[in-house]
Amino acid sequence: MLLLKRLCQTALFSLVLLCPLSCKKNPITPSTDDLLRPVIWLNTFELSFSAYESGGNPAAQVLKIKNSGKNTLQYTLSDDADWLSVEPTSGTSSGQLVEHTILVNKAGLAARDAGYEATISVVSSEAYNNPQRVSVSLKISPQPPPEIWVRPSKMTFAVKVGKNPSAQTLRVKNTGVGTLTYDITWDAPWLNVAPAGGSSGGEEKTHTVSVNSKNLPEGSYQGAITISSADASNSPQRVSVSLDVSTAPSIPTDNRISISCNPNSGGTGTLVSIPVSIRGNIQSISTFGLVLTFDSNLFQYQSTRAGSLTGSWAMVDGNLSGSGTVTVGGFAGAGNSIPVGSVGTIAIVTLRVTGTGYSDGHQSQIAISGYSDDIAGMTPQPARATFTFRQ
């Protein structure tokens, strides 16, 4: 027993003496030949792609490779997935970056939680760090949801006691992907919307909003229309509705749009304002489009600004859409919609007189040639304004 104990102590002492020499991890030192070899350098070791099942292929990405060692790096690239490709599949670098386009073709691939994985291999038999690999992931999600677009966001009705106001139009469409199926409800007994639902693949659908106020006493009433869809990303959307019933004279219902010139005559360099006015609109206005035509030899387009009724709007602007044609548009955004029966200007277009080739007394007309959105159906009266050139 004593002999066995001594043998164990001797073995332990020998192990302690040997460990500093044989158990210590030695660093790896490259040889002289290794220091003269090319080295594969990559700008990334991971690439991620994402796409929708019903959409197109994701955008291509770039993998950059260069030689960060000595001599010349010659290499090839390959991948292990049918949906992945690399262009070009080989390259040469003496230190400069070489770009390779990484493409994904998701045809035949379905959305799934796990996603798809692949590897790009960069191989060079002469490189010190051969091979190098890049992990590639592809996530395919179900198609984006539909999205509800509705105009106007506010509606205003005004009527005398014992009367019903004219109906207004509510417009709904899908600005997302797929098909939007929606329902319309309202919370006031005097309101009605027909039809009370619909579907849109992107096209605009119209609904008639009517008010039954014959038996309502004088006063102000509030209601709301709700557009909802189980699949839409922004459901529900609401349209506020106000109704004023009074014994005062009824509001104007001319439903008229017109233009004029100010001044209506002048010489070269004169700035001419063209107010676009409305009177007695029968539905509230939160967006509009308008086309004006003019003689481009006599006038030069300068600018478009908001009118008296659109000063709070998010945008009122215009631009040349052809020779002698200016397209004007506006939308309220968070600004105030123009209530029913309003009188005022929605835009003011400025032209500059050039007078090229015209004699004194020449007359030219600026005209409304088209209008859309919430001002569609209004009567152009007058639809033209006359300007007289004076030398």
Secondary structure, 3 states (H helix, E strand, C coil): CHHHHHHHHHHHHHHHHHHHHHCCCCCCCCCHHHHCCCCEEECCCEEEEEEECCCCCCCCEEEEEEECCCCCEEEEEEECCCCEEEECCEEEECCCCEEEEEEECCCCCCCCCCCEEEEEEEECCCCCCCCEEEEEEEEEECCCCCCEEEECCEEEEEEECCCCCCCEEEEEEECCCCCEEEEEEECCCCEEEECCEEEECCCCEEEEEEECCCCCCCEEEEEEEEEECCCCCCCCEEEEEEEEEECCCCCCCCCEEEECCECCEECCCCEEEEEEEEECCCCCECEEEEEEECCCCCEEEEEEEECCCCCCCCEEEEEEEECCEEEEEEECCCCCCECCCCEEEEEEEEEEECCCCCCCCCEEEEEEEEEEECCCCCEECCCEEEEEECC
